[in-house]
Amino acid sequence: MLTVIAEIRTRPGQHHRKNVVDAFAKIIPIVLEEEGCFGYAPLVDHNAQVAFQTTAPDSIFMVEKWESVAHLEAHLATPHMKNHSAAVKDDVLDIHIHILEDAIK
C-alpha cells in the first residue's frame, strides 16, 4: 500500500483554492470507485494559531492511498482526472507529489 501526498499550490487568493477544492468535491466519489484506491481526501491548513505550525494558505494537500504505482498511474490517465486538471489549470501554480511507503514493516 502506498500513501501519496500531493501539495497543490494555488494562485494567491482564497477563491483559487476554493475553486480547486470544489472541483475535487465533484470527482472524489468517482476516484474512490477506482480499482486500487483506498483513500482520496483534500486537506487544507487548520488555523491552530500555534508557534510550531507551518502554514501554506494557498495549498491543498491531497492524501491518497493506492495499492500500487500502476494504480496511481492509471488514475492519473482517467478522463475525469484529465478533465479535472483542465478545469483547475488557471487556479494551480504547481504540484509536488510524494509517493510514500511504510517506514516500519
Phi and psi restraints in degrees (range 20) as a CNS / XPLOR table:
assign (resid 1 and name C) (resid 2 and name N)
       (resid 2 and name CA) (resid 2 and name C) 1.0 -110.6 20.0 2
assign (resid 2 and name N) (resid 2 and name CA)
       (resid 2 and name C) (resid 3 and name N) 1.0 145.5 20.0 2
assign (resid 2 and name C) (resid 3 and name N)
       (resid 3 and name CA) (resid 3 and name C) 1.0 -110.4 20.0 2
assign (resid 3 and name N) (resid 3 and name CA)
       (resid 3 and name C) (resid 4 and name N) 1.0 129.2 20.0 2
assign (resid 3 and name C) (resid 4 and name N)
       (resid 4 and name CA) (resid 4 and name C) 1.0 -110.8 20.0 2
assign (resid 4 and name N) (resid 4 and name CA)
       (resid 4 and name C) (resid 5 and name N) 1.0 130.3 20.0 2
assign (resid 4 and name C) (resid 5 and name N)
       (resid 5 and name CA) (resid 5 and name C) 1.0 -120.1 20.0 2
assign (resid 5 and name N) (resid 5 and name CA)
       (resid 5 and name C) (resid 6 and name N) 1.0 115.7 20.0 2
assign (resid 5 and name C) (resid 6 and name N)
       (resid 6 and name CA) (resid 6 and name C) 1.0 -112.2 20.0 2
assign (resid 6 and name N) (resid 6 and name CA)
       (resid 6 and name C) (resid 7 and name N) 1.0 120.6 20.0 2
assign (resid 6 and name C) (resid 7 and name N)
       (resid 7 and name CA) (resid 7 and name C) 1.0 -93.4 20.0 2
assign (resid 7 and name N) (resid 7 and name CA)
       (resid 7 and name C) (resid 8 and name N) 1.0 117.4 20.0 2
assign (resid 7 and name C) (resid 8 and name N)
       (resid 8 and name CA) (resid 8 and name C) 1.0 -105.3 20.0 2
assign (resid 8 and name N) (resid 8 and name CA)
       (resid 8 and name C) (resid 9 and name N) 1.0 108.3 20.0 2
assign (resid 8 and name C) (resid 9 and name N)
       (resid 9 and name CA) (resid 9 and name C) 1.0 -89.3 20.0 2
assign (resid 9 and name N) (resid 9 and name CA)
       (resid 9 and name C) (resid 10 and name N) 1.0 122.2 20.0 2
assign (resid 9 and name C) (resid 10 and name N)
       (resid 10 and name CA) (resid 10 and name C) 1.0 -97.2 20.0 2
assign (resid 10 and name N) (resid 10 and name CA)
       (resid 10 and name C) (resid 11 and name N) 1.0 165.7 20.0 2
assign (resid 10 and name C) (resid 11 and name N)
       (resid 11 and name CA) (resid 11 and name C) 1.0 -61.9 20.0 2
assign (resid 11 and name N) (resid 11 and name CA)
       (resid 11 and name C) (resid 12 and name N) 1.0 151.7 20.0 2
assign (resid 11 and name C) (resid 12 and name N)
       (resid 12 and name CA) (resid 12 and name C) 1.0 -58.6 20.0 2
assign (resid 12 and name N) (resid 12 and name CA)
       (resid 12 and name C) (resid 13 and name N) 1.0 141.7 20.0 2
assign (resid 12 and name C) (resid 13 and name N)
       (resid 13 and name CA) (resid 13 and name C) 1.0 115.7 20.0 2
assign (resid 13 and name N) (resid 13 and name CA)
       (resid 13 and name C) (resid 14 and name N) 1.0 128.4 20.0 2
assign (resid 13 and name C) (resid 14 and name N)
       (resid 14 and name CA) (resid 14 and name C) 1.0 -58.2 20.0 2
assign (resid 14 and name N) (resid 14 and name CA)
       (resid 14 and name C) (resid 15 and name N) 1.0 -28.4 20.0 2
assign (resid 14 and name C) (resid 15 and name N)
       (resid 15 and name CA) (resid 15 and name C) 1.0 -66.3 20.0 2
assign (resid 15 and name N) (resid 15 and name CA)
       (resid 15 and name C) (resid 16 and name N) 1.0 -31.5 20.0 2
assign (resid 15 and name C) (resid 16 and name N)
       (resid 16 and name CA) (resid 16 and name C) 1.0 -67.7 20.0 2
assign (resid 16 and name N) (resid 16 and name CA)
       (resid 16 and name C) (resid 17 and name N) 1.0 -46.0 20.0 2
assign (resid 16 and name C) (resid 17 and name N)
       (resid 17 and name CA) (resid 17 and name C) 1.0 -63.6 20.0 2
assign (resid 17 and name N) (resid 17 and name CA)
       (resid 17 and name C) (resid 18 and name N) 1.0 -40.6 20.0 2
assign (resid 17 and name C) (resid 18 and name N)
       (resid 18 and name CA) (resid 18 and name C) 1.0 -62.8 20.0 2
assign (resid 18 and name N) (resid 18 and name CA)
       (resid 18 and name C) (resid 19 and name N) 1.0 -41.2 20.0 2
assign (resid 18 and name C) (resid 19 and name N)
       (resid 19 and name CA) (resid 19 and name C) 1.0 -59.2 20.0 2
assign (resid 19 and name N) (resid 19 and name CA)
       (resid 19 and name C) (resid 20 and name N) 1.0 -41.9 20.0 2
assign (resid 19 and name C) (resid 20 and name N)
       (resid 20 and name CA) (resid 20 and name C) 1.0 -70.1 20.0 2
assign (resid 20 and name N) (resid 20 and name CA)
       (resid 20 and name C) (resid 21 and name N) 1.0 -43.4 20.0 2
assign (resid 20 and name C) (resid 21 and name N)
       (resid 21 and name CA) (resid 21 and name C) 1.0 -60.9 20.0 2
assign (resid 21 and name N) (resid 21 and name CA)
       (resid 21 and name C) (resid 22 and name N) 1.0 -43.6 20.0 2
assign (resid 21 and name C) (resid 22 and name N)
       (resid 22 and name CA) (resid 22 and name C) 1.0 -62.2 20.0 2
assign (resid 22 and name N) (resid 22 and name CA)
       (resid 22 and name C) (resid 23 and name N) 1.0 -37.9 20.0 2
assign (resid 22 and name C) (resid 23 and name N)
       (resid 23 and name CA) (resid 23 and name C) 1.0 -66.6 20.0 2
assign (resid 23 and name N) (resid 23 and name CA)
       (resid 23 and name C) (resid 24 and name N) 1.0 -39.0 20.0 2
assign (resid 23 and name C) (resid 24 and name N)
       (resid 24 and name CA) (resid 24 and name C) 1.0 -63.6 20.0 2
assign (resid 24 and name N) (resid 24 and name CA)
       (resid 24 and name C) (resid 25 and name N) 1.0 -40.5 20.0 2
assign (resid 24 and name C) (resid 25 and name N)
       (resid 25 and name CA) (resid 25 and name C) 1.0 -55.7 20.0 2
assign (resid 25 and name N) (resid 25 and name CA)
       (resid 25 and name C) (resid 26 and name N) 1.0 -32.8 20.0 2
assign (resid 25 and name C) (resid 26 and name N)
       (resid 26 and name CA) (resid 26 and name C) 1.0 -72.6 20.0 2
assign (resid 26 and name N) (resid 26 and name CA)
       (resid 26 and name C) (resid 27 and name N) 1.0 -32.2 20.0 2
assign (resid 26 and name C) (resid 27 and name N)
       (resid 27 and name CA) (resid 27 and name C) 1.0 -100.8 20.0 2
assign (resid 27 and name N) (resid 27 and name CA)
       (resid 27 and name C) (resid 28 and name N) 1.0 -13.1 20.0 2
assign (resid 27 and name C) (resid 28 and name N)
       (resid 28 and name CA) (resid 28 and name C) 1.0 -53.8 20.0 2
assign (resid 28 and name N) (resid 28 and name CA)
       (resid 28 and name C) (resid 29 and name N) 1.0 -48.0 20.0 2
assign (resid 28 and name C) (resid 29 and name N)
       (resid 29 and name CA) (resid 29 and name C) 1.0 -59.6 20.0 2
assign (resid 29 and name N) (resid 29 and name CA)
       (resid 29 and name C) (resid 30 and name N) 1.0 -35.3 20.0 2
assign (resid 29 and name C) (resid 30 and name N)
       (resid 30 and name CA) (resid 30 and name C) 1.0 -69.2 20.0 2
assign (resid 30 and name N) (resid 30 and name CA)
       (resid 30 and name C) (resid 31 and name N) 1.0 -45.3 20.0 2
assign (resid 30 and name C) (resid 31 and name N)
       (resid 31 and name CA) (resid 31 and name C) 1.0 -62.7 20.0 2
assign (resid 31 and name N) (resid 31 and name CA)
       (resid 31 and name C) (resid 32 and name N) 1.0 -42.2 20.0 2
assign (resid 31 and name C) (resid 32 and name N)
       (resid 32 and name CA) (resid 32 and name C) 1.0 -63.0 20.0 2
assign (resid 32 and name N) (resid 32 and name CA)
       (resid 32 and name C) (resid 33 and name N) 1.0 -19.5 20.0 2
assign (resid 32 and name C) (resid 33 and name N)
       (resid 33 and name CA) (resid 33 and name C) 1.0 -87.3 20.0 2
assign (resid 33 and name N) (resid 33 and name CA)
       (resid 33 and name C) (resid 34 and name N) 1.0 -8.4 20.0 2
assign (resid 33 and name C) (resid 34 and name N)
       (resid 34 and name CA) (resid 34 and name C) 1.0 -67.8 20.0 2
assign (resid 34 and name N) (resid 34 and name CA)
       (resid 34 and name C) (resid 35 and name N) 1.0 146.5 20.0 2
assign (resid 34 and name C) (resid 35 and name N)
       (resid 35 and name CA) (resid 35 and name C) 1.0 -62.2 20.0 2
assign (resid 35 and name N) (resid 35 and name CA)
       (resid 35 and name C) (resid 36 and name N) 1.0 132.0 20.0 2
assign (resid 35 and name C) (resid 36 and name N)
       (resid 36 and name CA) (resid 36 and name C) 1.0 86.3 20.0 2
assign (resid 36 and name N) (resid 36 and name CA)
       (resid 36 and name C) (resid 37 and name N) 1.0 -0.5 20.0 2
assign (resid 36 and name C) (resid 37 and name N)
       (resid 37 and name CA) (resid 37 and name C) 1.0 -95.2 20.0 2
assign (resid 37 and name N) (resid 37 and name CA)
       (resid 37 and name C) (resid 38 and name N) 1.0 126.8 20.0 2
assign (resid 37 and name C) (resid 38 and name N)
       (resid 38 and name CA) (resid 38 and name C) 1.0 -121.7 20.0 2
assign (resid 38 and name N) (resid 38 and name CA)
       (resid 38 and name C) (resid 39 and name N) 1.0 7.8 20.0 2
assign (resid 38 and name C) (resid 39 and name N)
       (resid 39 and name CA) (resid 39 and name C) 1.0 173.0 20.0 2
assign (resid 39 and name N) (resid 39 and name CA)
       (resid 39 and name C) (resid 40 and name N) 1.0 142.0 20.0 2
assign (resid 39 and name C) (resid 40 and name N)
       (resid 40 and name CA) (resid 40 and name C) 1.0 -159.7 20.0 2
assign (resid 40 and name N) (resid 40 and name CA)
       (resid 40 and name C) (resid 41 and name N) 1.0 100.6 20.0 2
assign (resid 40 and name C) (resid 41 and name N)
       (resid 41 and name CA) (resid 41 and name C) 1.0 -141.0 20.0 2
assign (resid 41 and name N) (resid 41 and name CA)
       (resid 41 and name C) (resid 42 and name N) 1.0 128.8 20.0 2
assign (resid 41 and name C) (resid 42 and name N)
       (resid 42 and name CA) (resid 42 and name C) 1.0 -83.8 20.0 2
assign (resid 42 and name N) (resid 42 and name CA)
       (resid 42 and name C) (resid 43 and name N) 1.0 138.2 20.0 2
assign (resid 42 and name C) (resid 43 and name N)
       (resid 43 and name CA) (resid 43 and name C) 1.0 -128.5 20.0 2
assign (resid 43 and name N) (resid 43 and name CA)
       (resid 43 and name C) (resid 44 and name N) 1.0 147.4 20.0 2
assign (resid 43 and name C) (resid 44 and name N)
       (resid 44 and name CA) (resid 44 and name C) 1.0 -129.1 20.0 2
assign (resid 44 and name N) (resid 44 and name CA)
       (resid 44 and name C) (resid 45 and name N) 1.0 161.8 20.0 2
assign (resid 44 and name C) (resid 45 and name N)
       (resid 45 and name CA) (resid 45 and name C) 1.0 -58.3 20.0 2
assign (resid 45 and name N) (resid 45 and name CA)
       (resid 45 and name C) (resid 46 and name N) 1.0 138.2 20.0 2
assign (resid 45 and name C) (resid 46 and name N)
       (resid 46 and name CA) (resid 46 and name C) 1.0 -92.1 20.0 2
assign (resid 46 and name N) (resid 46 and name CA)
       (resid 46 and name C) (resid 47 and name N) 1.0 136.2 20.0 2
assign (resid 46 and name C) (resid 47 and name N)
       (resid 47 and name CA) (resid 47 and name C) 1.0 -81.1 20.0 2
assign (resid 47 and name N) (resid 47 and name CA)
       (resid 47 and name C) (resid 48 and name N) 1.0 75.8 20.0 2
assign (resid 47 and name C) (resid 48 and name N)
       (resid 48 and name CA) (resid 48 and name C) 1.0 -77.7 20.0 2
assign (resid 48 and name N) (resid 48 and name CA)
       (resid 48 and name C) (resid 49 and name N) 1.0 -20.8 20.0 2
assign (resid 48 and name C) (resid 49 and name N)
       (resid 49 and name CA) (resid 49 and name C) 1.0 53.7 20.0 2
assign (resid 49 and name N) (resid 49 and name CA)
       (resid 49 and name C) (resid 50 and name N) 1.0 49.5 20.0 2
assign (resid 49 and name C) (resid 50 and name N)
       (resid 50 and name CA) (resid 50 and name C) 1.0 -120.9 20.0 2
assign (resid 50 and name N) (resid 50 and name CA)
       (resid 50 and name C) (resid 51 and name N) 1.0 147.5 20.0 2
assign (resid 50 and name C) (resid 51 and name N)
       (resid 51 and name CA) (resid 51 and name C) 1.0 -64.1 20.0 2
assign (resid 51 and name N) (resid 51 and name CA)
       (resid 51 and name C) (resid 52 and name N) 1.0 -28.2 20.0 2
assign (resid 51 and name C) (resid 52 and name N)
       (resid 52 and name CA) (resid 52 and name C) 1.0 -87.4 20.0 2
assign (resid 52 and name N) (resid 52 and name CA)
       (resid 52 and name C) (resid 53 and name N) 1.0 0.1 20.0 2
assign (resid 52 and name C) (resid 53 and name N)
       (resid 53 and name CA) (resid 53 and name C) 1.0 -85.6 20.0 2
assign (resid 53 and name N) (resid 53 and name CA)
       (resid 53 and name C) (resid 54 and name N) 1.0 134.0 20.0 2
assign (resid 53 and name C) (resid 54 and name N)
       (resid 54 and name CA) (resid 54 and name C) 1.0 -97.0 20.0 2
assign (resid 54 and name N) (resid 54 and name CA)
       (resid 54 and name C) (resid 55 and name N) 1.0 131.2 20.0 2
assign (resid 54 and name C) (resid 55 and name N)
       (resid 55 and name CA) (resid 55 and name C) 1.0 -118.0 20.0 2
assign (resid 55 and name N) (resid 55 and name CA)
       (resid 55 and name C) (resid 56 and name N) 1.0 154.9 20.0 2
assign (resid 55 and name C) (resid 56 and name N)
       (resid 56 and name CA) (resid 56 and name C) 1.0 -141.8 20.0 2
assign (resid 56 and name N) (resid 56 and name CA)
       (resid 56 and name C) (resid 57 and name N) 1.0 81.0 20.0 2
assign (resid 56 and name C) (resid 57 and name N)
       (resid 57 and name CA) (resid 57 and name C) 1.0 -63.1 20.0 2
assign (resid 57 and name N) (resid 57 and name CA)
       (resid 57 and name C) (resid 58 and name N) 1.0 -17.5 20.0 2
assign (resid 57 and name C) (resid 58 and name N)
       (resid 58 and name CA) (resid 58 and name C) 1.0 -106.8 20.0 2
assign (resid 58 and name N) (resid 58 and name CA)
       (resid 58 and name C) (resid 59 and name N) 1.0 22.4 20.0 2
assign (resid 58 and name C) (resid 59 and name N)
       (resid 59 and name CA) (resid 59 and name C) 1.0 -121.1 20.0 2
assign (resid 59 and name N) (resid 59 and name CA)
       (resid 59 and name C) (resid 60 and name N) 1.0 152.1 20.0 2
assign (resid 59 and name C) (resid 60 and name N)
       (resid 60 and name CA) (resid 60 and name C) 1.0 -121.8 20.0 2
assign (resid 60 and name N) (resid 60 and name CA)
       (resid 60 and name C) (resid 61 and name N) 1.0 134.6 20.0 2
assign (resid 60 and name C) (resid 61 and name N)
       (resid 61 and name CA) (resid 61 and name C) 1.0 -110.0 20.0 2
assign (resid 61 and name N) (resid 61 and name CA)
       (resid 61 and name C) (resid 62 and name N) 1.0 114.0 20.0 2
assign (resid 61 and name C) (resid 62 and name N)
       (resid 62 and name CA) (resid 62 and name C) 1.0 -88.2 20.0 2
assign (resid 62 and name N) (resid 62 and name CA)
       (resid 62 and name C) (resid 63 and name N) 1.0 126.9 20.0 2
assign (resid 62 and name C) (resid 63 and name N)
       (resid 63 and name CA) (resid 63 and name C) 1.0 -111.8 20.0 2
assign (resid 63 and name N) (resid 63 and name CA)
       (resid 63 and name C) (resid 64 and name N) 1.0 118.1 20.0 2
assign (resid 63 and name C) (resid 64 and name N)
       (resid 64 and name CA) (resid 64 and name C) 1.0 -126.8 20.0 2
assign (resid 64 and name N) (resid 64 and name CA)
       (resid 64 and name C) (resid 65 and name N) 1.0 149.9 20.0 2
assign (resid 64 and name C) (resid 65 and name N)
       (resid 65 and name CA) (resid 65 and name C) 1.0 -122.4 20.0 2
assign (resid 65 and name N) (resid 65 and name CA)
       (resid 65 and name C) (resid 66 and name N) 1.0 123.2 20.0 2
assign (resid 65 and name C) (resid 66 and name N)
       (resid 66 and name CA) (resid 66 and name C) 1.0 -129.3 20.0 2
assign (resid 66 and name N) (resid 66 and name CA)
       (resid 66 and name C) (resid 67 and name N) 1.0 144.7 20.0 2
assign (resid 66 and name C) (resid 67 and name N)
       (resid 67 and name CA) (resid 67 and name C) 1.0 -64.8 20.0 2
assign (resid 67 and name N) (resid 67 and name CA)
       (resid 67 and name C) (resid 68 and name N) 1.0 -37.4 20.0 2
assign (resid 67 and name C) (resid 68 and name N)
       (resid 68 and name CA) (resid 68 and name C) 1.0 -157.7 20.0 2
assign (resid 68 and name N) (resid 68 and name CA)
       (resid 68 and name C) (resid 69 and name N) 1.0 168.9 20.0 2
assign (resid 68 and name C) (resid 69 and name N)
       (resid 69 and name CA) (resid 69 and name C) 1.0 -62.9 20.0 2
assign (resid 69 and name N) (resid 69 and name CA)
       (resid 69 and name C) (resid 70 and name N) 1.0 -36.8 20.0 2
assign (resid 69 and name C) (resid 70 and name N)
       (resid 70 and name CA) (resid 70 and name C) 1.0 -60.1 20.0 2
assign (resid 70 and name N) (resid 70 and name CA)
       (resid 70 and name C) (resid 71 and name N) 1.0 -39.6 20.0 2
assign (resid 70 and name C) (resid 71 and name N)
       (resid 71 and name CA) (resid 71 and name C) 1.0 -66.5 20.0 2
assign (resid 71 and name N) (resid 71 and name CA)
       (resid 71 and name C) (resid 72 and name N) 1.0 -40.1 20.0 2
assign (resid 71 and name C) (resid 72 and name N)
       (resid 72 and name CA) (resid 72 and name C) 1.0 -63.3 20.0 2
assign (resid 72 and name N) (resid 72 and name CA)
       (resid 72 and name C) (resid 73 and name N) 1.0 -45.1 20.0 2
assign (resid 72 and name C) (resid 73 and name N)
       (resid 73 and name CA) (resid 73 and name C) 1.0 -62.2 20.0 2
assign (resid 73 and name N) (resid 73 and name CA)
       (resid 73 and name C) (resid 74 and name N) 1.0 -40.8 20.0 2
assign (resid 73 and name C) (resid 74 and name N)
       (resid 74 and name CA) (resid 74 and name C) 1.0 -62.8 20.0 2
assign (resid 74 and name N) (resid 74 and name CA)
       (resid 74 and name C) (resid 75 and name N) 1.0 -40.5 20.0 2
assign (resid 74 and name C) (resid 75 and name N)
       (resid 75 and name CA) (resid 75 and name C) 1.0 -58.9 20.0 2
assign (resid 75 and name N) (resid 75 and name CA)
       (resid 75 and name C) (resid 76 and name N) 1.0 -46.6 20.0 2
assign (resid 75 and name C) (resid 76 and name N)
       (resid 76 and name CA) (resid 76 and name C) 1.0 -65.5 20.0 2
assign (resid 76 and name N) (resid 76 and name CA)
       (resid 76 and name C) (resid 77 and name N) 1.0 -21.8 20.0 2
assign (resid 76 and name C) (resid 77 and name N)
       (resid 77 and name CA) (resid 77 and name C) 1.0 -92.4 20.0 2
assign (resid 77 and name N) (resid 77 and name CA)
       (resid 77 and name C) (resid 78 and name N) 1.0 -2.8 20.0 2
assign (resid 77 and name C) (resid 78 and name N)
       (resid 78 and name CA) (resid 78 and name C) 1.0 -69.5 20.0 2
assign (resid 78 and name N) (resid 78 and name CA)
       (resid 78 and name C) (resid 79 and name N) 1.0 151.9 20.0 2
assign (resid 78 and name C) (resid 79 and name N)
       (resid 79 and name CA) (resid 79 and name C) 1.0 -57.9 20.0 2
assign (resid 79 and name N) (resid 79 and name CA)
       (resid 79 and name C) (resid 80 and name N) 1.0 -38.7 20.0 2
assign (resid 79 and name C) (resid 80 and name N)
       (resid 80 and name CA) (resid 80 and name C) 1.0 -67.1 20.0 2
assign (resid 80 and name N) (resid 80 and name CA)
       (resid 80 and name C) (resid 81 and name N) 1.0 -31.7 20.0 2
assign (resid 80 and name C) (resid 81 and name N)
       (resid 81 and name CA) (resid 81 and name C) 1.0 -74.9 20.0 2
assign (resid 81 and name N) (resid 81 and name CA)
       (resid 81 and name C) (resid 82 and name N) 1.0 -37.1 20.0 2
assign (resid 81 and name C) (resid 82 and name N)
       (resid 82 and name CA) (resid 82 and name C) 1.0 -64.1 20.0 2
assign (resid 82 and name N) (resid 82 and name CA)
       (resid 82 and name C) (resid 83 and name N) 1.0 -41.7 20.0 2
assign (resid 82 and name C) (resid 83 and name N)
       (resid 83 and name CA) (resid 83 and name C) 1.0 -65.3 20.0 2
assign (resid 83 and name N) (resid 83 and name CA)
       (resid 83 and name C) (resid 84 and name N) 1.0 -40.4 20.0 2
assign (resid 83 and name C) (resid 84 and name N)
       (resid 84 and name CA) (resid 84 and name C) 1.0 -61.4 20.0 2
assign (resid 84 and name N) (resid 84 and name CA)
       (resid 84 and name C) (resid 85 and name N) 1.0 -47.4 20.0 2
assign (resid 84 and name C) (resid 85 and name N)
       (resid 85 and name CA) (resid 85 and name C) 1.0 -59.3 20.0 2
assign (resid 85 and name N) (resid 85 and name CA)
       (resid 85 and name C) (resid 86 and name N) 1.0 -41.7 20.0 2
assign (resid 85 and name C) (resid 86 and name N)
       (resid 86 and name CA) (resid 86 and name C) 1.0 -65.9 20.0 2
assign (resid 86 and name N) (resid 86 and name CA)
       (resid 86 and name C) (resid 87 and name N) 1.0 -38.1 20.0 2
assign (resid 86 and name C) (resid 87 and name N)
       (resid 87 and name CA) (resid 87 and name C) 1.0 -67.5 20.0 2
assign (resid 87 and name N) (resid 87 and name CA)
       (resid 87 and name C) (resid 88 and name N) 1.0 -30.4 20.0 2
assign (resid 87 and name C) (resid 88 and name N)
       (resid 88 and name CA) (resid 88 and name C) 1.0 -107.2 20.0 2
assign (resid 88 and name N) (resid 88 and name CA)
       (resid 88 and name C) (resid 89 and name N) 1.0 4.1 20.0 2
assign (resid 88 and name C) (resid 89 and name N)
       (resid 89 and name CA) (resid 89 and name C) 1.0 -57.5 20.0 2
assign (resid 89 and name N) (resid 89 and name CA)
       (resid 89 and name C) (resid 90 and name N) 1.0 -32.5 20.0 2
assign (resid 89 and name C) (resid 90 and name N)
       (resid 90 and name CA) (resid 90 and name C) 1.0 -79.2 20.0 2
assign (resid 90 and name N) (resid 90 and name CA)
       (resid 90 and name C) (resid 91 and name N) 1.0 -12.2 20.0 2
assign (resid 90 and name C) (resid 91 and name N)
       (resid 91 and name CA) (resid 91 and name C) 1.0 -98.8 20.0 2
assign (resid 91 and name N) (resid 91 and name CA)
       (resid 91 and name C) (resid 92 and name N) 1.0 -19.1 20.0 2
assign (resid 91 and name C) (resid 92 and name N)
       (resid 92 and name CA) (resid 92 and name C) 1.0 -102.6 20.0 2
assign (resid 92 and name N) (resid 92 and name CA)
       (resid 92 and name C) (resid 93 and name N) 1.0 132.3 20.0 2
assign (resid 92 and name C) (resid 93 and name N)
       (resid 93 and name CA) (resid 93 and name C) 1.0 -87.7 20.0 2
assign (resid 93 and name N) (resid 93 and name CA)
       (resid 93 and name C) (resid 94 and name N) 1.0 -50.9 20.0 2
assign (resid 93 and name C) (resid 94 and name N)
       (resid 94 and name CA) (resid 94 and name C) 1.0 -162.3 20.0 2
assign (resid 94 and name N) (resid 94 and name CA)
       (resid 94 and name C) (resid 95 and name N) 1.0 169.9 20.0 2
assign (resid 94 and name C) (resid 95 and name N)
       (resid 95 and name CA) (resid 95 and name C) 1.0 -135.2 20.0 2
assign (resid 95 and name N) (resid 95 and name CA)
       (resid 95 and name C) (resid 96 and name N) 1.0 133.7 20.0 2
assign (resid 95 and name C) (resid 96 and name N)
       (resid 96 and name CA) (resid 96 and name C) 1.0 -118.5 20.0 2
assign (resid 96 and name N) (resid 96 and name CA)
       (resid 96 and name C) (resid 97 and name N) 1.0 121.0 20.0 2
assign (resid 96 and name C) (resid 97 and name N)
       (resid 97 and name CA) (resid 97 and name C) 1.0 -111.4 20.0 2
assign (resid 97 and name N) (resid 97 and name CA)
       (resid 97 and name C) (resid 98 and name N) 1.0 129.3 20.0 2
assign (resid 97 and name C) (resid 98 and name N)
       (resid 98 and name CA) (resid 98 and name C) 1.0 -114.9 20.0 2
assign (resid 98 and name N) (resid 98 and name CA)
       (resid 98 and name C) (resid 99 and name N) 1.0 126.2 20.0 2
assign (resid 98 and name C) (resid 99 and name N)
       (resid 99 and name CA) (resid 99 and name C) 1.0 -107.6 20.0 2
assign (resid 99 and name N) (resid 99 and name CA)
       (resid 99 and name C) (resid 100 and name N) 1.0 114.9 20.0 2
assign (resid 99 and name C) (resid 100 and name N)
       (resid 100 and name CA) (resid 100 and name C) 1.0 -118.3 20.0 2
assign (resid 100 and name N) (resid 100 and name CA)
       (resid 100 and name C) (resid 101 and name N) 1.0 152.0 20.0 2
assign (resid 100 and name C) (resid 101 and name N)
       (resid 101 and name CA) (resid 101 and name C) 1.0 -126.8 20.0 2
assign (resid 101 and name N) (resid 101 and name CA)
       (resid 101 and name C) (resid 102 and name N) 1.0 163.9 20.0 2
assign (resid 101 and name C) (resid 102 and name N)
       (resid 102 and name CA) (resid 102 and name C) 1.0 -61.0 20.0 2
assign (resid 102 and name N) (resid 102 and name CA)
       (resid 102 and name C) (resid 103 and name N) 1.0 132.1 20.0 2
assign (resid 102 and name C) (resid 103 and name N)
       (resid 103 and name CA) (resid 103 and name C) 1.0 -78.6 20.0 2
assign (resid 103 and name N) (resid 103 and name CA)
       (resid 103 and name C) (resid 104 and name N) 1.0 -30.3 20.0 2
assign (resid 103 and name C) (resid 104 and name N)
       (resid 104 and name CA) (resid 104 and name C) 1.0 -115.3 20.0 2
assign (resid 104 and name N) (resid 104 and name CA)
       (resid 104 and name C) (resid 105 and name N) 1.0 119.8 20.0 2
